């Protein structure tokens, strides 16, 4: 069984026991969180599509840790103008583990 769930504005495929990296959540490490914006459920071929969400479906997860992603370098240059700019960015993420799915 898997579901498509919306977490912090992004859609993820969630299965029991799967670990996901999502945008930084405000909950502390070790806390339990619940997501009720389930857009699709698939239970052994029986697919339910929500309009826009599936009624009564939710996903429970546990926050494992907060971390930062790898650095992304942004380099800008205008040729023949002497303009160069280098900027870096590290996205703040939260790792969660899916504990249970209720559909």
C-alpha positions as CSV (number, residue, x, y, z in Angstrom):
1,X,0.0,0.0,0.0
2,X,1.2,3.5,-0.8
3,X,-0.2,7.0,-0.8
4,X,0.6,10.3,-2.4
5,X,0.7,12.9,0.4
6,X,1.3,16.6,0.3
7,X,3.9,17.7,2.9
8,X,5.0,21.4,3.1
9,X,3.7,22.2,-0.4
10,X,5.4,19.2,-2.1
11,X,4.0,15.8,-3.1
12,X,5.7,12.6,-1.9
13,X,5.0,8.9,-2.4
14,X,4.8,7.4,1.1
15,X,4.9,3.7,2.1
16,X,5.2,2.3,5.6
17,X,8.8,2.2,6.8
18,X,10.0,4.6,4.1
19,X,12.3,7.5,5.0
20,X,11.8,10.9,3.3
21,X,13.6,14.2,3.2
22,X,11.1,17.1,3.3
23,X,11.4,20.8,3.9
24,X,12.2,21.8,7.5
25,X,9.4,21.1,9.9
26,X,8.9,22.9,13.2
27,X,8.5,19.7,15.3
28,X,11.4,18.6,17.5
29,X,13.5,15.5,16.7
30,X,11.7,12.3,17.9
31,X,8.3,13.9,17.7
32,X,5.4,12.3,15.9
33,X,3.6,14.2,13.1
34,X,0.4,13.6,11.2
35,X,-0.3,14.6,7.6
36,X,-3.9,14.6,6.4
37,X,-3.5,16.0,2.9
38,X,-3.6,12.6,1.2
39,X,-4.2,13.0,-2.6
40,X,-4.2,9.3,-3.7
41,X,-4.3,5.9,-2.1
42,X,-3.4,2.6,-3.7
43,X,-4.2,-0.6,-1.8
44,X,-3.1,-3.6,-4.0
45,X,-4.6,-2.1,-7.2
46,X,-7.6,-0.4,-5.6
47,X,-6.9,3.2,-6.4
48,X,-8.8,6.1,-4.7
49,X,-8.2,9.6,-6.0
50,X,-9.3,12.5,-3.9
51,X,-11.1,15.6,-5.0
52,X,-8.8,17.3,-3.9
53,X,-8.1,15.0,-0.9
54,X,-9.2,11.5,0.2
55,X,-11.6,11.7,3.0
56,X,-10.5,10.0,6.3
57,X,-7.0,9.2,5.1
58,X,-3.9,10.3,7.0
59,X,-0.2,9.5,7.3
60,X,1.6,9.3,10.7
61,X,5.4,9.9,10.7
62,X,8.2,10.3,13.1
63,X,10.8,13.1,12.9
64,X,14.3,11.5,12.8
65,X,16.6,14.5,12.5
66,X,17.0,18.0,11.1
67,X,19.9,18.5,8.6
68,X,21.2,20.6,5.8
69,X,21.4,19.5,2.1
70,X,24.5,19.6,0.0
71,X,25.7,23.0,-1.1
72,X,24.4,24.3,-4.4
73,X,26.7,26.8,-6.1
74,X,25.1,29.5,-8.2
75,X,27.6,31.2,-10.6
76,X,26.7,34.2,-12.7
77,X,28.9,35.7,-15.4
78,X,28.5,38.2,-18.2
79,X,31.1,37.6,-20.8
80,X,33.5,40.3,-21.8
81,X,32.1,42.6,-19.0
82,X,34.3,41.6,-16.1
83,X,31.2,40.5,-14.1
84,X,31.4,37.3,-12.0
85,X,29.4,36.4,-8.9
86,X,29.5,33.1,-6.9
87,X,26.9,32.3,-4.4
88,X,26.2,29.2,-2.4
89,X,23.0,27.8,-0.7
90,X,22.2,24.9,1.6
91,X,18.6,23.9,2.0
92,X,17.3,23.0,5.5
93,X,15.7,19.6,5.5
94,X,14.0,17.2,7.9
95,X,14.2,13.5,7.7
96,X,11.0,11.6,8.6
97,X,10.1,8.0,8.7
98,X,6.5,6.8,7.8
99,X,5.1,4.8,10.7
100,X,1.5,4.2,9.6
101,X,-1.0,4.9,6.9
102,X,-4.8,5.0,7.6
103,X,-7.0,5.0,4.5
